[in-house]
Each structure stands twice: as structure tokens, then as C-alpha cells.
Amino acid sequence: MKILFMGTPEFAVPILESLCKEDKHEVLAVVCQPDRPKGRGKSVIFPPVKEFAIKHDIPVLQPEKVRKNDSFVEELSAIGADIFVVVAYGQILPLRILNIPPLGCINIHASLLPKYRGAAPMQWAILNGEKETGITIQYMDKGMDTGDMILKRAIPIEENDCFEDIHDKMSALSCECIFEALDQIAAGTANREPQNHDEATYAPMLKKENGLIDWGNSAISIYNQFRALNPWPGTYTHYDGQVLKIWECSVESENIAENAVPGQVLEASKHLLVKCGEGSLKITMLQGQGSKRMDAADYLRGRAIPVGAILL
């Protein structure tokens, strides 16, 4: 097939690379989000998909907006692709774009649809304590992740899997499944299973405030929050007016210090042990505001947090 690939972040790169290595398919062009300034110096950074495309001499299109963009629609039509493959592109495509390729537009979505439609499905699955997730390849329609499903593949979420672990597993799984879906489409045997919209759940874009710890939650819930939001936006709390970012932690489920209040520091020597709504959280690596990450023991030697202090 002649393919137009639409994707932006690191998650999409292995899938694009797999398509480029497959002799029976040809990637004609790539569409990704515009370059953005990043970091303290605000230097302009290419999206990961663009970096790959440039290294492999694949033409790149980067429209600021795809809606009401006549010139972009004309460019897409002129490319002559049989099918559009979309992976975490970052914009909702209007019908006049979806109708361009004769074999349609397909999307690889990082959840078992109809659960976790939206921008951050992997993070929200971990955050909510799900035991499994997976990928869905679907035909695209005008809604957000609402199209008919071609295939689904599940993977377990292990107890200590963080976002980056699931990210890499799901990207590798997508590389395997995209060829199965393309073969079915080429043969005219692809499934079109409508989604049960009554079972839909949503995974909205994350914000920095999603990382603020509510110590009234159980230790397991806070640990899931840590796993889901590491490295960005990260999980954090406050002490003495300063932000403390958590980089390593574990659950202590014993009901110790039952008279303590949520957020109260129970131990503060080799680690921080903090009372939660249920159980407690053992923090072994953290980062103070304006400093680098370090072992909790090293941090506490430089800036003591007394037993009995309250984290907010």
C-alpha cells in the first residue's frame, strides 16, 4: 500500500519505522504537529516523528491547523496515498480529510476501546488501577476515537509498571498489529465492529495539577498516581511552602500510627514514611524545589523534615 503517516510523539516512531522497513508498503509522506519551543532556552525542537522522517528522506507536512485549511487538503489529495495511518497525531481530522484516501483512515489507539478515549489513555489506565490495557486499530470517523474497530490486543499492567514501561510495550505491540490490520484491509477481510458507546470512558489531557498528591487517598491510589504520571507531570507535594517531587516510592500497607492524620510524616531518616488515608507511602527518592533529585536520606541530611510534620 501507499501510506500517508500521521503522528507526532516518540510513541509513533517505532510504528513508522516498521512501516518503512516493510517492502510491500511505501510511506509517501509524514504529517506531524509543528515544531515547538521547549526548555528554559525556548529552543525550537522537532517532533520525534519529524526527526525520523528527515533522516530517511520522507517529505514532512506540519500544518498549524487541519480544519478549514484548503491548501493542506489539496496537498494531501495530491500525494495519492491509498490509506492514512494515524498514531497519536494530536489533532482531530475533519471528514473532508478522512474521505481522501480510497481505503480510508485508520488509527492506532493506546487503549481497549471504547474505554479511555482521548489524549492520555495509558496514563489514565494506570492511574485508575487497571490490570490490563492494550491497543485498538480502528477506522476513523468524525468523533474522537469513536470509529468501528478492526482489531484489539490486550497486555497486562504489572504491579510496578510505570508509564514509560507501558508506553514501550504498547508501541512494540502496535508494530506487530499494524501489519495484520493492513493485510486484512488489502484483502477486503477487515473487521468493522461498532463500539458500544454506552461503555465509553475518557482519558483527558493531563495537566500539571494532576500530579498533586491528596494524602487522604489510599497509599495504593497514590502509588498508581506516581506510576502513571512519572516523568510528566510527576507527583508532588508541599512542605514549608516548597514543592517536593517524588521520584521513587512504594506502598506500606500496614496500619501503623492509626492516630496520625493523612500527610503526616511518620519516619524521616533513611526515607520518608507518610501516612495516607489508608496505609502509608515510603518515599526513597525525591527532589526539592530548585535542586536535583536525590536519595531521601541525602535530602534529609541537608534539609530535615521532622517526624510529625504535615505534607500538603
C-alpha positions in Angstrom: 0.0 0.0 0.0 0.9 3.6 -0.4 0.7 5.1 3.0 0.5 8.6 4.4 1.6 8.5 8.1 0.2 11.0 10.6 1.9 11.0 14.0 3.9 13.2 16.3 5.5 11.8 19.5 8.0 9.2 20.4 5.3 6.5 20.7 4.6 6.7 16.9 8.3 6.4 15.8 8.7 2.6 16.0 5.5 2.1 14.1 6.6 4.5 11.3 10.0 2.7 11.3 8.3 -0.7 10.9 6.2 0.5 8.0 9.3 1.9 6.3 11.2 -1.4 6.6 8.3 -3.4 5.1 9.0 -3.9 1.4 5.3 -4.3 0.4 4.3 -0.9 1.8 5.6 2.6 0.9 5.4 5.6 3.2 4.9 8.6 0.8 4.9 11.4 3.4 4.5 12.2 7.0 2.2 14.7 8.8 3.1 15.8 12.3 2.5 18.8 14.6 4.5 22.0 14.1 7.9 22.4 15.8 7.6 23.9 19.3 9.9 25.8 21.6 11.0 23.8 24.6 13.0 24.1 27.8 14.3 27.2 29.5 16.1 28.4 26.5 12.9 28.0 24.3 15.0 26.4 21.5 12.8 25.0 18.7 12.6 21.2 18.9 11.5 18.9 16.0 8.8 16.4 16.9 10.3 12.8 17.1 8.4 11.7 14.0 9.8 14.6 12.0 13.3 13.7 13.1 12.9 10.2 11.9 11.3 11.3 8.6 14.1 13.7 7.8 16.8 11.1 8.4 15.0 8.8 5.9 14.2 11.5 3.3 10.5 11.3 3.8 8.6 14.5 3.0 7.1 16.2 6.1 4.0 18.4 6.4 3.3 20.4 9.5 0.1 22.4 9.4 -0.7 24.5 12.4 -4.4 23.6 12.0 -6.0 21.0 9.7 -9.6 22.3 9.9 -10.6 25.0 7.4 -7.2 24.6 5.7 -7.9 24.3 1.9 -4.3 24.2 0.8 -3.5 21.4 3.2 -6.4 19.3 1.9 -5.1 19.9 -1.6 -1.6 18.8 -0.6 -3.0 15.6 0.9 -5.1 14.8 -2.1 -2.1 15.3 -4.4 0.1 12.8 -2.5 -2.0 9.9 -3.8 -1.9 7.6 -0.8 -4.2 4.5 -0.6 -4.6 4.8 3.2 -3.8 7.2 6.0 -2.3 5.6 9.2 -2.7 7.8 12.2 -0.9 7.3 15.5 -1.0 10.0 18.2 -1.1 12.8 15.7 -2.7 15.4 18.1 -5.5 16.9 16.0 -9.0 15.7 15.2 -9.3 15.2 11.4 -12.4 16.6 9.7 -14.5 14.4 7.3 -13.1 16.0 4.2 -9.6 14.7 5.2 -10.9 11.3 6.3 -12.6 10.9 2.9 -9.4 11.5 0.9 -7.8 8.0 0.8 -9.7 5.3 -1.1 -9.1 2.7 1.7 -9.9 5.1 4.5 -8.0 6.4 7.6 -7.1 4.0 10.4 -5.9 4.9 13.8 -3.9 3.1 16.4 -5.3 4.0 19.8 -3.5 3.0 23.0 -6.4 1.6 24.9 -9.0 -1.2 24.6 -11.8 0.9 23.1 -14.4 2.1 24.0 -12.6 2.6 27.3 -10.2 5.5 27.6 -11.0 7.6 24.5 -8.9 10.7 24.4 -5.4 12.1 24.7 -3.8 10.2 27.6 -5.2 6.6 27.7 -2.1 4.8 29.0 -1.7 7.2 32.0 -5.3 7.1 33.0 -5.4 3.3 32.8 -2.5 3.1 35.3 -3.9 5.9 37.4 -7.2 4.1 37.8 -5.5 0.8 38.8 -6.5 -1.2 35.7 -5.0 -4.6 35.5 -4.8 -4.6 31.7 -4.7 -2.3 28.7 -4.0 -2.7 25.0 -4.2 -1.2 21.6 -7.2 -0.9 19.2 -6.9 -0.3 15.5 -10.0 1.4 14.3 -11.4 3.1 11.2 -11.6 6.8 11.9 -14.8 8.8 11.8 -15.7 12.4 12.8 -15.8 11.6 16.5 -12.9 11.3 19.0 -11.9 7.6 18.9 -15.4 6.5 18.1 -14.9 4.6 14.8 -15.5 0.9 14.0 -12.8 -1.4 15.4 -10.7 -3.6 13.2 -8.7 -5.5 15.9 -7.8 -5.2 19.6 -4.9 -6.7 21.5 -4.5 -6.7 25.3 -1.5 -6.7 27.6 -1.3 -6.9 31.4 -0.4 -3.9 33.5 2.1 -5.3 36.0 2.0 -4.1 39.6 5.1 -2.0 39.3 4.8 -0.9 35.6 5.2 2.9 35.2 4.0 4.9 32.3 7.3 4.5 30.4 7.1 0.7 30.7 3.6 0.6 29.3 4.5 3.2 26.6 7.3 1.0 25.3 5.2 -2.3 25.5 2.3 -0.7 23.7 4.4 0.8 20.9 6.0 -2.6 20.3 2.6 -4.2 20.3 1.3 -1.6 17.8 4.2 -2.5 15.4 3.1 -6.1 15.4 -0.6 -5.4 14.9 -0.5 -2.7 12.2 0.6 -5.2 9.5 -2.2 -7.6 10.4 -4.7 -4.8 10.0 -3.2 -3.6 6.7 -3.2 -7.2 5.3 -6.9 -7.5 6.3 -7.8 -4.2 4.6 -5.9 -5.1 1.5 -7.7 -8.5 1.3 -11.1 -6.9 2.0 -11.5 -9.0 5.1 -11.0 -6.4 7.8 -13.5 -6.5 10.6 -15.8 -3.5 11.3 -17.0 -3.9 14.8 -19.1 -0.9 16.1 -18.2 0.4 19.5 -20.6 0.2 22.4 -20.8 3.9 23.1 -22.6 3.3 26.4 -19.4 1.7 27.7 -17.2 4.6 26.7 -14.8 6.2 29.2 -12.5 9.1 28.7 -8.8 9.9 29.2 -8.4 13.7 29.0 -5.1 15.5 28.5 -3.0 15.7 31.6 -2.3 18.9 33.5 0.4 19.7 36.0 -2.2 19.8 38.8 -3.0 16.1 38.2 0.3 15.4 39.9 -0.6 17.0 43.3 -0.9 14.3 45.9 -4.0 14.1 48.0 -2.8 12.3 51.1 -6.4 11.5 52.0 -6.3 8.9 49.2 -5.1 5.4 49.9 -1.4 4.6 49.6 -2.2 2.3 46.6 -4.0 5.1 44.8 -1.1 7.5 45.4 1.3 4.9 44.2 -0.8 4.4 41.0 -0.7 8.2 40.5 3.1 8.1 40.8 3.3 5.2 38.3 1.0 6.9 35.8 2.5 10.5 35.9 6.2 9.8 36.0 8.1 11.5 34.4 5.5 14.2 33.5 3.8 16.0 35.1 5.3 13.9 38.0 3.8 13.5 41.5 4.5 16.2 44.1 3.5 17.5 47.5 4.4 20.6 49.5 6.3 21.2 52.7 7.1 24.5 54.3 5.9 26.3 51.2 8.2 24.4 48.9 7.4 21.7 46.2 8.7 18.2 46.8 8.7 16.0 43.8 8.5 12.2 44.3 10.9 10.1 42.1 10.8 6.7 43.9 8.2 5.3 46.4 6.5 2.2 47.5 3.4 1.2 49.4 3.5 0.3 53.1 0.1 -1.3 53.7 0.3 -1.9 57.5 -2.0 0.3 59.5 0.7 1.9 61.6 0.2 5.1 63.6 -3.6 4.9 63.4 -3.9 8.2 65.2 -1.9 10.1 62.6 -3.6 12.3 60.0 -3.1 11.9 56.3 0.1 13.6 55.1 1.8 13.3 58.5 5.4 12.2 58.4 5.9 9.0 60.4 9.6 8.4 59.7 12.3 10.7 58.4 15.8 9.3 58.4 16.7 6.8 55.6 13.4 7.6 53.9 10.2 9.5 54.4 7.2 7.4 55.5 4.0 9.4 55.1 0.5 8.5 56.4 -2.2 8.1 53.8 -5.9 7.7 54.0 -5.2 4.0 54.1 -1.7 2.6 54.6 1.4 4.8 54.1 3.8 5.7 51.4 7.5 5.1 51.7 9.5 7.8 49.7 13.0 6.8 48.8 14.0 9.4 46.2 12.8 13.0 45.9 13.6 16.4 44.5 13.4 19.7 46.4 12.3 22.9 44.7 15.3 24.3 42.7 17.5 21.3 43.4 18.3 17.9 41.7 16.8 14.6 42.5 18.5 12.6 45.3 18.0 9.8 47.7 15.7 10.7 50.5 18.4 10.0 53.1 20.7 12.6 51.4 17.9 15.1 51.1 17.0 14.8 54.8 20.6 15.2 55.9 20.7 18.6 54.1 17.1 19.7 55.0 15.5 18.0 57.9 11.8 17.2 57.8 10.7 16.4 61.4 8.6 13.4 62.4 5.1 14.7 62.8 5.3 17.4 60.1 2.4 17.6 57.7 2.9 17.4 53.9 0.2 19.2 51.9 
